[in-house]
Amino acid sequence: MSEQPPAGGAAEPTELAPATPEFAPMWGPEPEALGVEVEPTGHPGVDAALGLLGRLDGVPTTEHAAVYENVQQSLSTILGSLDDSLTAP
C-alpha cells in the first residue's frame, strides 16, 4: 500500500528551493571580523578564557556557541574556586 499526499496537498519537496535575492544576504559569506580587543584582567585563568573570545574572528559562526560555552564554563569554575578560597579556614 503506497502513501498518498493529503487531499488538496502536494507531496513534500525533496530539494530546497534556491535562495531568493531578498534572502541571499542572510545566507551569504561569514561576517567580517569585528576586531574587538579583550583587555587583560590580571588573572591568568580569566585572561586565558577571554582570549578564546578574541580568536572567534575568522571562525564560522556555527562554531561560536561551543566557544561561548567553553568560556562560560571556565569562568564559572574560576569564580567557584575564588568562593572556595574565601570560605576556607
Distance bins in CASP14 RR format, pairs under 12 A and 6 or more apart:
PFRMAT RR
TARGET T0000
AUTHOR 0000-0000-0000
RMODE 2
METHOD distances of the structure
MODEL  1
2 11 0 0 0 0 0 1 0 0 0 0 0
3 11 0 0 0 0 1 0 0 0 0 0 0
3 12 0 0 0 0 0 1 0 0 0 0 0
4 10 0 0 0 0 0 1 0 0 0 0 0
4 11 0 0 0 0 1 0 0 0 0 0 0
5 11 1 0 1 0 0 0 0 0 0 0 0
5 12 0 0 0 0 1 0 0 0 0 0 0
5 13 0 0 0 0 0 1 0 0 0 0 0
6 12 0 0 0 0 0 1 0 0 0 0 0
16 23 0 0 0 0 0 1 0 0 0 0 0
16 27 0 0 0 0 0 1 0 0 0 0 0
17 23 0 0 0 0 0 1 0 0 0 0 0
18 24 0 0 0 0 1 0 0 0 0 0 0
18 27 0 0 0 0 0 1 0 0 0 0 0
19 25 0 0 0 0 1 0 0 0 0 0 0
19 26 0 0 0 0 1 0 0 0 0 0 0
19 27 1 0 1 0 0 0 0 0 0 0 0
19 28 0 0 0 0 1 0 0 0 0 0 0
20 26 0 0 0 0 0 1 0 0 0 0 0
20 27 0 0 0 0 0 1 0 0 0 0 0
21 27 0 0 0 0 0 1 0 0 0 0 0
21 28 0 0 0 0 0 1 0 0 0 0 0
25 31 0 0 0 0 0 1 0 0 0 0 0
27 61 0 0 0 0 0 1 0 0 0 0 0
28 60 0 0 0 0 0 1 0 0 0 0 0
28 61 0 0 0 0 0 1 0 0 0 0 0
29 58 0 0 0 0 0 1 0 0 0 0 0
29 60 0 0 0 0 0 1 0 0 0 0 0
29 61 0 0 0 0 0 1 0 0 0 0 0
30 56 0 0 0 0 0 1 0 0 0 0 0
30 57 0 0 0 0 1 0 0 0 0 0 0
30 58 1 0 0 1 0 0 0 0 0 0 0
30 59 0 0 0 0 1 0 0 0 0 0 0
30 60 1 0 1 0 0 0 0 0 0 0 0
30 61 1 0 0 1 0 0 0 0 0 0 0
30 62 0 0 0 0 1 0 0 0 0 0 0
30 63 0 0 0 0 0 1 0 0 0 0 0
30 64 0 0 0 0 0 1 0 0 0 0 0
31 56 0 0 0 0 0 1 0 0 0 0 0
31 57 0 0 0 0 1 0 0 0 0 0 0
31 58 0 0 0 0 1 0 0 0 0 0 0
31 59 0 0 0 0 0 1 0 0 0 0 0
31 60 0 0 0 0 0 1 0 0 0 0 0
31 61 1 0 0 1 0 0 0 0 0 0 0
31 64 0 0 0 0 0 1 0 0 0 0 0
32 57 0 0 0 0 1 0 0 0 0 0 0
32 58 0 0 0 0 1 0 0 0 0 0 0
32 61 0 0 0 0 0 1 0 0 0 0 0
33 54 0 0 0 0 1 0 0 0 0 0 0
33 55 0 0 0 0 0 1 0 0 0 0 0
33 56 0 0 0 0 1 0 0 0 0 0 0
33 57 1 1 0 0 0 0 0 0 0 0 0
33 58 1 0 1 0 0 0 0 0 0 0 0
33 59 0 0 0 0 1 0 0 0 0 0 0
33 61 0 0 0 0 0 1 0 0 0 0 0
34 53 0 0 0 0 0 1 0 0 0 0 0
34 54 0 0 0 0 1 0 0 0 0 0 0
34 56 0 0 0 0 1 0 0 0 0 0 0
34 57 1 0 0 1 0 0 0 0 0 0 0
34 58 0 0 0 0 1 0 0 0 0 0 0
34 59 0 0 0 0 0 1 0 0 0 0 0
34 61 0 0 0 0 0 1 0 0 0 0 0
34 64 0 0 0 0 0 1 0 0 0 0 0
35 53 0 0 0 0 0 1 0 0 0 0 0
35 54 1 0 0 1 0 0 0 0 0 0 0
35 55 0 0 0 0 0 1 0 0 0 0 0
35 56 0 0 0 0 1 0 0 0 0 0 0
35 57 1 0 1 0 0 0 0 0 0 0 0
35 58 0 0 0 0 0 1 0 0 0 0 0
36 50 0 0 0 0 0 1 0 0 0 0 0
36 51 0 0 0 0 0 1 0 0 0 0 0
36 53 1 0 0 1 0 0 0 0 0 0 0
36 54 1 0 0 1 0 0 0 0 0 0 0
36 55 0 0 0 0 0 1 0 0 0 0 0
36 56 0 0 0 0 1 0 0 0 0 0 0
36 57 0 0 0 0 1 0 0 0 0 0 0
37 50 0 0 0 0 0 1 0 0 0 0 0
37 51 0 0 0 0 0 1 0 0 0 0 0
37 53 0 0 0 0 0 1 0 0 0 0 0
37 54 1 0 0 1 0 0 0 0 0 0 0
37 57 0 0 0 0 0 1 0 0 0 0 0
38 46 0 0 0 0 1 0 0 0 0 0 0
38 47 0 0 0 0 1 0 0 0 0 0 0
38 48 0 0 0 0 0 1 0 0 0 0 0
38 49 0 0 0 0 1 0 0 0 0 0 0
38 50 1 0 1 0 0 0 0 0 0 0 0
38 51 1 0 1 0 0 0 0 0 0 0 0
38 52 0 0 0 0 1 0 0 0 0 0 0
38 53 1 0 0 1 0 0 0 0 0 0 0
38 54 1 0 1 0 0 0 0 0 0 0 0
38 55 0 0 0 0 1 0 0 0 0 0 0
38 56 0 0 0 0 0 1 0 0 0 0 0
38 57 0 0 0 0 0 1 0 0 0 0 0
38 71 0 0 0 0 0 1 0 0 0 0 0
39 46 0 0 0 0 0 1 0 0 0 0 0
39 47 0 0 0 0 1 0 0 0 0 0 0
39 50 0 0 0 0 1 0 0 0 0 0 0
39 51 0 0 0 0 0 1 0 0 0 0 0
39 53 0 0 0 0 0 1 0 0 0 0 0
39 54 0 0 0 0 0 1 0 0 0 0 0
40 46 0 0 0 0 1 0 0 0 0 0 0
40 47 1 0 1 0 0 0 0 0 0 0 0
40 48 0 0 0 0 0 1 0 0 0 0 0
40 49 0 0 0 0 0 1 0 0 0 0 0
40 50 0 0 0 0 1 0 0 0 0 0 0
40 51 0 0 0 0 1 0 0 0 0 0 0
41 47 1 0 1 0 0 0 0 0 0 0 0
41 48 0 0 0 0 0 1 0 0 0 0 0
41 49 0 0 0 0 1 0 0 0 0 0 0
41 50 1 0 0 1 0 0 0 0 0 0 0
41 51 0 0 0 0 0 1 0 0 0 0 0
41 75 0 0 0 0 0 1 0 0 0 0 0
41 78 0 0 0 0 0 1 0 0 0 0 0
42 48 0 0 0 0 0 1 0 0 0 0 0
42 50 0 0 0 0 0 1 0 0 0 0 0
42 78 0 0 0 0 0 1 0 0 0 0 0
43 49 0 0 0 0 1 0 0 0 0 0 0
43 50 0 0 0 0 1 0 0 0 0 0 0
43 74 0 0 0 0 0 1 0 0 0 0 0
43 75 0 0 0 0 0 1 0 0 0 0 0
43 78 1 0 0 1 0 0 0 0 0 0 0
43 79 0 0 0 0 0 1 0 0 0 0 0
43 81 0 0 0 0 0 1 0 0 0 0 0
43 82 0 0 0 0 1 0 0 0 0 0 0
44 50 0 0 0 0 0 1 0 0 0 0 0
44 51 0 0 0 0 0 1 0 0 0 0 0
44 74 0 0 0 0 0 1 0 0 0 0 0
44 78 0 0 0 0 1 0 0 0 0 0 0
45 51 0 0 0 0 1 0 0 0 0 0 0
45 52 0 0 0 0 0 1 0 0 0 0 0
45 71 0 0 0 0 0 1 0 0 0 0 0
45 74 1 0 0 1 0 0 0 0 0 0 0
45 75 0 0 0 0 1 0 0 0 0 0 0
45 77 0 0 0 0 1 0 0 0 0 0 0
45 78 1 0 1 0 0 0 0 0 0 0 0
45 79 0 0 0 0 0 1 0 0 0 0 0
45 81 0 0 0 0 1 0 0 0 0 0 0
45 82 0 0 0 0 0 1 0 0 0 0 0
46 52 0 0 0 0 0 1 0 0 0 0 0
46 53 0 0 0 0 0 1 0 0 0 0 0
46 71 0 0 0 0 1 0 0 0 0 0 0
46 74 0 0 0 0 1 0 0 0 0 0 0
46 75 1 0 0 1 0 0 0 0 0 0 0
46 76 0 0 0 0 0 1 0 0 0 0 0
46 77 0 0 0 0 0 1 0 0 0 0 0
46 78 1 0 1 0 0 0 0 0 0 0 0
46 79 0 0 0 0 1 0 0 0 0 0 0
46 81 0 0 0 0 0 1 0 0 0 0 0
46 82 0 0 0 0 0 1 0 0 0 0 0
47 53 0 0 0 0 0 1 0 0 0 0 0
47 54 0 0 0 0 0 1 0 0 0 0 0
47 71 0 0 0 0 0 1 0 0 0 0 0
47 74 0 0 0 0 0 1 0 0 0 0 0
47 75 0 0 0 0 0 1 0 0 0 0 0
47 78 0 0 0 0 0 1 0 0 0 0 0
48 54 0 0 0 0 0 1 0 0 0 0 0
48 55 0 0 0 0 0 1 0 0 0 0 0
48 70 0 0 0 0 0 1 0 0 0 0 0
48 71 0 0 0 0 1 0 0 0 0 0 0
48 74 1 0 0 1 0 0 0 0 0 0 0
48 75 0 0 0 0 0 1 0 0 0 0 0
48 77 0 0 0 0 0 1 0 0 0 0 0
48 78 0 0 0 0 1 0 0 0 0 0 0
49 55 0 0 0 0 0 1 0 0 0 0 0
49 67 0 0 0 0 0 1 0 0 0 0 0
49 68 0 0 0 0 0 1 0 0 0 0 0
49 69 0 0 0 0 0 1 0 0 0 0 0
49 70 1 0 0 1 0 0 0 0 0 0 0
49 71 1 0 1 0 0 0 0 0 0 0 0
49 72 0 0 0 0 1 0 0 0 0 0 0
49 73 0 0 0 0 1 0 0 0 0 0 0
49 74 1 1 0 0 0 0 0 0 0 0 0
49 75 1 0 1 0 0 0 0 0 0 0 0
49 76 0 0 0 0 1 0 0 0 0 0 0
49 77 0 0 0 0 1 0 0 0 0 0 0
49 78 1 0 0 1 0 0 0 0 0 0 0
49 79 0 0 0 0 0 1 0 0 0 0 0
50 56 0 0 0 0 0 1 0 0 0 0 0
50 67 0 0 0 0 0 1 0 0 0 0 0
50 68 0 0 0 0 0 1 0 0 0 0 0
50 70 0 0 0 0 0 1 0 0 0 0 0
50 71 1 0 0 1 0 0 0 0 0 0 0
50 72 0 0 0 0 0 1 0 0 0 0 0
50 74 0 0 0 0 1 0 0 0 0 0 0
50 75 0 0 0 0 1 0 0 0 0 0 0
50 78 0 0 0 0 0 1 0 0 0 0 0
51 57 0 0 0 0 0 1 0 0 0 0 0
51 67 0 0 0 0 0 1 0 0 0 0 0
51 70 0 0 0 0 0 1 0 0 0 0 0
51 71 0 0 0 0 1 0 0 0 0 0 0
51 74 0 0 0 0 0 1 0 0 0 0 0
51 75 0 0 0 0 0 1 0 0 0 0 0
52 59 0 0 0 0 0 1 0 0 0 0 0
52 63 0 0 0 0 0 1 0 0 0 0 0
52 64 0 0 0 0 0 1 0 0 0 0 0
52 66 0 0 0 0 0 1 0 0 0 0 0
52 67 1 0 1 0 0 0 0 0 0 0 0
52 68 0 0 0 0 1 0 0 0 0 0 0
52 69 0 0 0 0 0 1 0 0 0 0 0
52 70 1 0 0 1 0 0 0 0 0 0 0
52 71 1 0 1 0 0 0 0 0 0 0 0
52 72 0 0 0 0 0 1 0 0 0 0 0
52 73 0 0 0 0 0 1 0 0 0 0 0
52 74 1 0 0 1 0 0 0 0 0 0 0
52 75 0 0 0 0 0 1 0 0 0 0 0
53 59 0 0 0 0 0 1 0 0 0 0 0
53 64 0 0 0 0 1 0 0 0 0 0 0
53 67 1 0 0 1 0 0 0 0 0 0 0
53 68 1 0 0 1 0 0 0 0 0 0 0
53 70 0 0 0 0 1 0 0 0 0 0 0
53 71 1 0 0 1 0 0 0 0 0 0 0
53 72 0 0 0 0 0 1 0 0 0 0 0
53 74 0 0 0 0 0 1 0 0 0 0 0
53 75 0 0 0 0 0 1 0 0 0 0 0
54 64 0 0 0 0 0 1 0 0 0 0 0
54 67 0 0 0 0 1 0 0 0 0 0 0
54 68 0 0 0 0 0 1 0 0 0 0 0
54 71 0 0 0 0 1 0 0 0 0 0 0
55 63 0 0 0 0 0 1 0 0 0 0 0
55 64 0 0 0 0 0 1 0 0 0 0 0
55 67 1 0 0 1 0 0 0 0 0 0 0
55 70 0 0 0 0 0 1 0 0 0 0 0
55 71 0 0 0 0 0 1 0 0 0 0 0
56 62 0 0 0 0 0 1 0 0 0 0 0
56 63 0 0 0 0 1 0 0 0 0 0 0
56 64 1 0 1 0 0 0 0 0 0 0 0
56 65 0 0 0 0 0 1 0 0 0 0 0
56 66 0 0 0 0 0 1 0 0 0 0 0
56 67 1 0 1 0 0 0 0 0 0 0 0
56 68 0 0 0 0 1 0 0 0 0 0 0
56 70 0 0 0 0 0 1 0 0 0 0 0
56 71 0 0 0 0 1 0 0 0 0 0 0
57 64 0 0 0 0 0 1 0 0 0 0 0
57 67 0 0 0 0 0 1 0 0 0 0 0
58 64 0 0 0 0 0 1 0 0 0 0 0
58 67 0 0 0 0 0 1 0 0 0 0 0
59 65 0 0 0 0 0 1 0 0 0 0 0
59 66 0 0 0 0 1 0 0 0 0 0 0
59 67 1 0 0 1 0 0 0 0 0 0 0
59 68 0 0 0 0 0 1 0 0 0 0 0
60 66 0 0 0 0 0 1 0 0 0 0 0
60 67 0 0 0 0 0 1 0 0 0 0 0
61 67 0 0 0 0 0 1 0 0 0 0 0
61 68 0 0 0 0 0 1 0 0 0 0 0
63 69 0 0 0 0 0 1 0 0 0 0 0
63 70 0 0 0 0 0 1 0 0 0 0 0
64 70 0 0 0 0 0 1 0 0 0 0 0
64 71 0 0 0 0 0 1 0 0 0 0 0
65 71 0 0 0 0 0 1 0 0 0 0 0
65 72 0 0 0 0 0 1 0 0 0 0 0
66 72 0 0 0 0 0 1 0 0 0 0 0
66 73 0 0 0 0 0 1 0 0 0 0 0
67 73 0 0 0 0 0 1 0 0 0 0 0
67 74 0 0 0 0 0 1 0 0 0 0 0
68 74 0 0 0 0 0 1 0 0 0 0 0
68 75 0 0 0 0 0 1 0 0 0 0 0
69 75 0 0 0 0 0 1 0 0 0 0 0
69 76 0 0 0 0 0 1 0 0 0 0 0
70 76 0 0 0 0 0 1 0 0 0 0 0
70 77 0 0 0 0 0 1 0 0 0 0 0
71 77 0 0 0 0 0 1 0 0 0 0 0
71 78 0 0 0 0 0 1 0 0 0 0 0
72 78 0 0 0 0 0 1 0 0 0 0 0
72 79 0 0 0 0 0 1 0 0 0 0 0
73 79 0 0 0 0 0 1 0 0 0 0 0
73 80 0 0 0 0 0 1 0 0 0 0 0
74 80 0 0 0 0 0 1 0 0 0 0 0
74 81 0 0 0 0 0 1 0 0 0 0 0
75 81 0 0 0 0 0 1 0 0 0 0 0
75 82 0 0 0 0 0 1 0 0 0 0 0
76 82 0 0 0 0 0 1 0 0 0 0 0
76 83 0 0 0 0 0 1 0 0 0 0 0
77 83 0 0 0 0 0 1 0 0 0 0 0
77 84 0 0 0 0 0 1 0 0 0 0 0
78 84 0 0 0 0 0 1 0 0 0 0 0
78 85 0 0 0 0 0 1 0 0 0 0 0
79 85 0 0 0 0 0 1 0 0 0 0 0
79 86 0 0 0 0 0 1 0 0 0 0 0
80 86 0 0 0 0 1 0 0 0 0 0 0
80 87 0 0 0 0 0 1 0 0 0 0 0
81 87 0 0 0 0 0 1 0 0 0 0 0
81 88 0 0 0 0 0 1 0 0 0 0 0
82 88 0 0 0 0 0 1 0 0 0 0 0
END
